[in-house]
Amino acid sequence: QVQLVQSGGGLVQPGGSLTLSCAASGFRLDYYAIGWFRQAPGKEREGISCISRVDGATYYADSVKGRFTISRDNAKNTGYLQMNSLTPEDPAVYYCAAGEALYCDGDYSPSTTDFGTWGQGTQVTISS
């Protein structure tokens, strides 16, 4: 069964950190670019980061640049999103996704239509 299984969300204080994981099963994640999206209540799903499959090139939305770090461990068939300095603007359901034939760099803004396999989503809540 082809799927992405997410873990690592939860409740954190402002300024805190969380790491989200995205484990692939049923397929090789190193054949795909990995994207991270988030969706807050009443808002559209936003592409916030992406990492290429070939050379590890990355893209970050301005809203997370300098605070979030995307990475991948192909040996573990897993992608990660390290989130630091979390603010009250960051709460959302976070989704990972796998997409073919994508190159993630500063000129590419992740679109949901470019990604065919999605994780189940994980809630990130910021509260003091």
Accessible surface in RSA format (square Angstrom, percent):
REM  Atomic radii and reference values for relative SASA: ProtOr
REM  Chains: A
REM  Algorithm: Lee & Richards
REM  Probe-radius: 1.40
REM  Slices: 20
REM RES _ NUM      All-atoms   Total-Side   Main-Chain    Non-polar    All polar
REM                ABS   REL    ABS   REL    ABS   REL    ABS   REL    ABS   REL
RES GLN A   1   176.62  98.8 116.75  85.3  59.88 142.6  51.04 108.7 125.58  95.2
RES VAL A   2    87.67  57.7  65.99  59.7  21.68  52.2  65.99  57.3  21.68  58.8
RES GLN A   3    68.30  38.2  66.22  48.4   2.08   4.9  13.55  28.8  54.75  41.5
RES LEU A   4     6.44   3.6   0.55   0.4   5.89  14.8   0.55   0.4   5.89  15.8
RES VAL A   5    71.50  47.0  69.10  62.6   2.39   5.8  69.15  60.1   2.35   6.4
RES GLN A   6     8.34   4.7   0.00   0.0   8.34  19.9   0.00   0.0   8.34   6.3
RES SER A   7    63.04  53.3  56.77  75.8   6.27  14.5  44.28  94.3  18.76  26.3
RES GLY A   8    35.51  43.8   0.00   N/A  35.51  43.8  23.25  63.8  12.26  27.5
RES GLY A   9    28.60  35.3   0.00   N/A  28.60  35.3   2.59   7.1  26.00  58.2
RES GLY A  10    29.62  36.5   0.00   N/A  29.62  36.5  29.32  80.5   0.30   0.7
RES LEU A  11   123.63  68.9  93.23  66.7  30.40  76.4  93.23  65.5  30.40  81.8
RES VAL A  12    22.56  14.8  16.69  15.1   5.87  14.1  22.56  19.6   0.00   0.0
RES GLN A  13   117.03  65.4 115.39  84.3   1.64   3.9  29.10  61.9  87.93  66.7
RES PRO A  14    64.18  46.8  42.96  39.2  21.22  77.1  43.39  35.8  20.79 129.2
RES GLY A  15    54.43  67.1   0.00   N/A  54.43  67.1  28.63  78.6  25.80  57.8
RES GLY A  16    19.35  23.9   0.00   N/A  19.35  23.9  18.88  51.8   0.47   1.0
RES SER A  17    57.58  48.7  38.20  51.0  19.37  44.6  22.18  47.2  35.40  49.6
RES LEU A  18    31.75  17.7  27.04  19.3   4.71  11.8  31.75  22.3   0.00   0.0
RES THR A  19    56.71  40.3  43.85  44.5  12.86  30.6  33.53  45.0  23.18  35.0
RES LEU A  20     0.00   0.0   0.00   0.0   0.00   0.0   0.00   0.0   0.00   0.0
RES SER A  21    26.53  22.4  26.53  35.4   0.00   0.0   9.52  20.3  17.02  23.8
RES CYS A  22     0.60   0.5   0.60   0.7   0.00   0.0   0.00   0.0   0.60   0.6
RES ALA A  23    42.07  38.7  41.35  63.8   0.71   1.6  41.35  58.2   0.71   1.9
RES ALA A  24    11.77  10.8   0.00   0.0  11.77  26.8   0.28   0.4  11.49  30.4
RES SER A  25    45.00  38.0  40.82  54.5   4.18   9.6  44.18  94.1   0.82   1.2
RES GLY A  26    57.29  70.7   0.00   N/A  57.29  70.7  23.87  65.5  33.43  74.9
RES PHE A  27    34.32  17.2  16.54  10.2  17.78  46.3  29.60  17.9   4.72  13.5
RES ARG A  28   132.77  55.7 128.28  65.4   4.49  10.7  53.02  72.5  79.76  48.3
RES LEU A  29     1.69   0.9   1.69   1.2   0.00   0.0   1.69   1.2   0.00   0.0
RES ASP A  30    30.77  21.6  25.58  25.5   5.19  12.3   5.55  13.1  25.22  25.2
RES TYR A  31   121.21  56.6 114.75  65.3   6.46  16.8  84.08  63.2  37.13  45.8
RES TYR A  32    49.30  23.0  49.30  28.0   0.00   0.0  13.20   9.9  36.10  44.5
RES ALA A  33     0.33   0.3   0.00   0.0   0.33   0.8   0.00   0.0   0.33   0.9
RES ILE A  34     0.44   0.3   0.44   0.3   0.00   0.0   0.44   0.3   0.00   0.0
RES GLY A  35     0.00   0.0   0.00   N/A   0.00   0.0   0.00   0.0   0.00   0.0
RES TRP A  36     0.00   0.0   0.00   0.0   0.00   0.0   0.00   0.0   0.00   0.0
RES PHE A  37     0.90   0.5   0.90   0.6   0.00   0.0   0.90   0.5   0.00   0.0
RES ARG A  38    19.60   8.2  18.93   9.6   0.67   1.6   3.99   5.5  15.61   9.5
RES GLN A  39    59.96  33.5  56.03  40.9   3.93   9.4  11.59  24.7  48.37  36.7
RES ALA A  40    24.53  22.6  20.97  32.4   3.56   8.1  21.41  30.2   3.12   8.3
RES PRO A  41   128.11  93.4  99.99  91.1  28.12 102.2 112.28  92.7  15.83  98.4
RES GLY A  42    91.65 113.0   0.00   N/A  91.65 113.0  44.85 123.1  46.80 104.8
RES LYS A  43   143.79  70.1 131.21  80.5  12.58  30.0  81.74  73.6  62.05  66.1
RES GLU A  44   155.64  89.4 141.62 107.1  14.02  33.4  59.47 115.0  96.16  78.5
RES ARG A  45    79.86  33.5  58.77  30.0  21.09  50.2  11.00  15.0  68.86  41.7
RES GLU A  46    66.77  38.3  61.04  46.2   5.73  13.6  35.81  69.3  30.96  25.3
RES GLY A  47    11.93  14.7   0.00   N/A  11.93  14.7   0.17   0.5  11.76  26.3
RES ILE A  48     0.00   0.0   0.00   0.0   0.00   0.0   0.00   0.0   0.00   0.0
RES SER A  49     0.00   0.0   0.00   0.0   0.00   0.0   0.00   0.0   0.00   0.0
RES CYS A  50     0.00   0.0   0.00   0.0   0.00   0.0   0.00   0.0   0.00   0.0
RES ILE A  51    10.60   6.0  10.60   7.9   0.00   0.0  10.60   7.6   0.00   0.0
RES SER A  52     0.45   0.4   0.31   0.4   0.14   0.3   0.31   0.7   0.14   0.2
RES ARG A  53   106.87  44.9  93.02  47.4  13.85  33.0   3.55   4.9 103.32  62.6
RES VAL A  54   111.22  73.2  79.72  72.2  31.50  75.9  84.05  73.0  27.16  73.7
RES ASP A  55    91.01  63.8  53.02  52.8  37.99  89.8  40.31  94.9  50.70  50.6
RES GLY A  56    33.55  41.4   0.00   N/A  33.55  41.4  17.08  46.9  16.47  36.9
RES ALA A  57    22.81  21.0  11.45  17.7  11.35  25.8  22.81  32.1   0.00   0.0
RES THR A  58    49.01  34.9  32.77  33.2  16.24  38.7  10.78  14.5  38.23  57.8
RES TYR A  59    30.74  14.4  28.82  16.4   1.91   5.0  14.71  11.1  16.03  19.8
RES TYR A  60    42.32  19.8  35.81  20.4   6.51  16.9  29.53  22.2  12.79  15.8
RES ALA A  61    11.00  10.1   9.66  14.9   1.34   3.0  11.00  15.5   0.00   0.0
RES ASP A  62   124.51  87.2  99.92  99.5  24.58  58.1  38.56  90.8  85.94  85.7
RES SER A  63    54.11  45.7  29.79  39.8  24.32  56.0  42.59  90.7  11.52  16.1
RES VAL A  64     0.12   0.1   0.00   0.0   0.12   0.3   0.12   0.1   0.00   0.0
RES LYS A  65   121.43  59.2 103.09  63.3  18.34  43.7  62.45  56.2  58.98  62.8
RES GLY A  66    81.67 100.7   0.00   N/A  81.67 100.7  42.80 117.5  38.87  87.1
RES ARG A  67    49.05  20.6  44.39  22.6   4.66  11.1  34.53  47.2  14.53   8.8
RES PHE A  68     5.79   2.9   0.00   0.0   5.79  15.1   0.00   0.0   5.79  16.6
RES THR A  69    72.00  51.2  71.32  72.3   0.68   1.6  44.67  60.0  27.32  41.3
RES ILE A  70     6.83   3.9   0.00   0.0   6.83  16.5   0.00   0.0   6.83  18.5
RES SER A  71    45.78  38.7  44.59  59.5   1.19   2.7  32.62  69.5  13.15  18.4
RES ARG A  72    40.75  17.1  15.22   7.8  25.53  60.8  15.52  21.2  25.23  15.3
RES ASP A  73    45.16  31.6  40.76  40.6   4.40  10.4  14.21  33.4  30.95  30.9
RES ASN A  74    70.88  48.9  51.38  49.7  19.50  46.9  18.86  45.4  52.02  50.3
RES ALA A  75   105.06  96.6  56.94  87.9  48.13 109.5  69.74  98.2  35.32  93.6
RES LYS A  76   139.29  68.0 117.74  72.2  21.56  51.3  72.10  64.9  67.19  71.6
RES ASN A  77    36.05  24.9  35.98  34.8   0.07   0.2  18.31  44.1  17.73  17.1
RES THR A  78    13.17   9.4  12.32  12.5   0.86   2.0   5.04   6.8   8.13  12.3
RES GLY A  79     0.00   0.0   0.00   N/A   0.00   0.0   0.00   0.0   0.00   0.0
RES TYR A  80    52.72  24.6  52.72  30.0   0.00   0.0  40.49  30.4  12.23  15.1
RES LEU A  81     0.00   0.0   0.00   0.0   0.00   0.0   0.00   0.0   0.00   0.0
RES GLN A  82    59.72  33.4  59.62  43.6   0.10   0.2  28.49  60.6  31.23  23.7
RES MET A  83     0.00   0.0   0.00   0.0   0.00   0.0   0.00   0.0   0.00   0.0
RES ASN A  84    56.01  38.6  56.01  54.1   0.00   0.0  15.06  36.2  40.95  39.6
RES SER A  85    58.46  49.4  54.83  73.2   3.63   8.4  20.09  42.8  38.36  53.7
RES LEU A  86     1.63   0.9   0.00   0.0   1.63   4.1   0.00   0.0   1.63   4.4
RES THR A  87    42.62  30.3  41.77  42.3   0.85   2.0  40.10  53.9   2.52   3.8
RES PRO A  88    92.90  67.7  73.82  67.3  19.07  69.3  75.17  62.1  17.73 110.2
RES GLU A  89   138.72  79.6 114.80  86.9  23.92  56.9  68.62 132.7  70.10  57.2
RES ASP A  90     0.51   0.4   0.45   0.4   0.06   0.1   0.00   0.0   0.51   0.5
RES PRO A  91    39.31  28.7  33.31  30.4   6.00  21.8  33.57  27.7   5.74  35.7
RES ALA A  92     2.05   1.9   1.08   1.7   0.97   2.2   1.97   2.8   0.07   0.2
RES VAL A  93    43.56  28.7  43.34  39.2   0.22   0.5  43.34  37.7   0.22   0.6
RES TYR A  94     0.00   0.0   0.00   0.0   0.00   0.0   0.00   0.0   0.00   0.0
RES TYR A  95    36.59  17.1  36.59  20.8   0.00   0.0  10.22   7.7  26.37  32.5
RES CYS A  96     0.00   0.0   0.00   0.0   0.00   0.0   0.00   0.0   0.00   0.0
RES ALA A  97     0.15   0.1   0.00   0.0   0.15   0.4   0.00   0.0   0.15   0.4
RES ALA A  98     2.21   2.0   0.31   0.5   1.89   4.3   0.31   0.4   1.89   5.0
RES GLY A  99     1.24   1.5   0.00   N/A   1.24   1.5   1.24   3.4   0.00   0.0
RES GLU A 100   117.45  67.4 105.74  80.0  11.72  27.9  23.35  45.2  94.10  76.8
RES ALA A 101   101.20  93.1  57.58  88.9  43.62  99.2  74.69 105.2  26.51  70.2
RES LEU A 102    28.27  15.7  17.03  12.2  11.24  28.3  19.41  13.6   8.86  23.8
RES TYR A 103   113.11  52.8 100.34  57.1  12.77  33.2  78.52  59.0  34.59  42.6
RES CYS A 104     0.00   0.0   0.00   0.0   0.00   0.0   0.00   0.0   0.00   0.0
RES ASP A 105    44.98  31.5  44.79  44.6   0.19   0.4  17.25  40.6  27.73  27.7
RES GLY A 106    68.71  84.7   0.00   N/A  68.71  84.7  35.49  97.4  33.22  74.4
RES ASP A 107   142.20  99.6 104.59 104.1  37.61  88.9  35.57  83.7 106.63 106.3
RES TYR A 108    36.98  17.3  34.34  19.5   2.64   6.9  36.98  27.8   0.00   0.0
RES SER A 109    76.04  64.3  62.13  82.9  13.91  32.0  37.10  79.0  38.94  54.5
RES PRO A 110    10.72   7.8   0.00   0.0  10.72  39.0   0.00   0.0  10.72  66.6
RES SER A 111    44.35  37.5  38.94  52.0   5.42  12.5  28.07  59.8  16.29  22.8
RES THR A 112    54.53  38.8  47.79  48.4   6.74  16.1  24.40  32.8  30.13  45.5
RES THR A 113   124.69  88.7  88.61  89.8  36.08  86.0  82.09 110.3  42.60  64.4
RES ASP A 114    55.75  39.1  40.17  40.0  15.58  36.8   7.93  18.7  47.82  47.7
RES PHE A 115     8.48   4.2   0.00   0.0   8.48  22.1   0.43   0.3   8.05  23.0
RES GLY A 116    72.85  89.8   0.00   N/A  72.85  89.8  38.20 104.8  34.65  77.6
RES THR A 117    32.33  23.0  29.30  29.7   3.03   7.2  10.78  14.5  21.56  32.6
RES TRP A 118    70.11  28.1  47.91  23.2  22.21  52.1  38.27  20.4  31.84  51.7
RES GLY A 119     6.73   8.3   0.00   N/A   6.73   8.3   0.17   0.5   6.56  14.7
RES GLN A 120   112.98  63.2  77.79  56.9  35.19  83.8  67.50 143.7  45.48  34.5
RES GLY A 121    13.28  16.4   0.00   N/A  13.28  16.4   0.91   2.5  12.37  27.7
RES THR A 122    21.10  15.0  15.26  15.5   5.85  13.9   8.69  11.7  12.41  18.8
RES GLN A 123    92.44  51.7  83.74  61.2   8.70  20.7  47.94 102.0  44.50  33.8
RES VAL A 124     0.00   0.0   0.00   0.0   0.00   0.0   0.00   0.0   0.00   0.0
RES THR A 125    52.86  37.6  52.79  53.5   0.07   0.2  39.85  53.5  13.01  19.7
RES ILE A 126    20.16  11.5   0.78   0.6  19.38  46.7   0.78   0.6  19.38  52.6
RES SER A 127    57.43  48.5  47.30  63.1  10.13  23.3  20.36  43.4  37.07  51.9
RES SER A 128   123.93 104.7  66.91  89.3  57.02 131.4  47.14 100.4  76.80 107.6
END  Absolute sums over single chains surface
CHAIN  1 A     6313.0       4599.2       1713.8       3270.4       3042.6
END  Absolute sums over all chains
TOTAL          6313.0       4599.2       1713.8       3270.4       3042.6
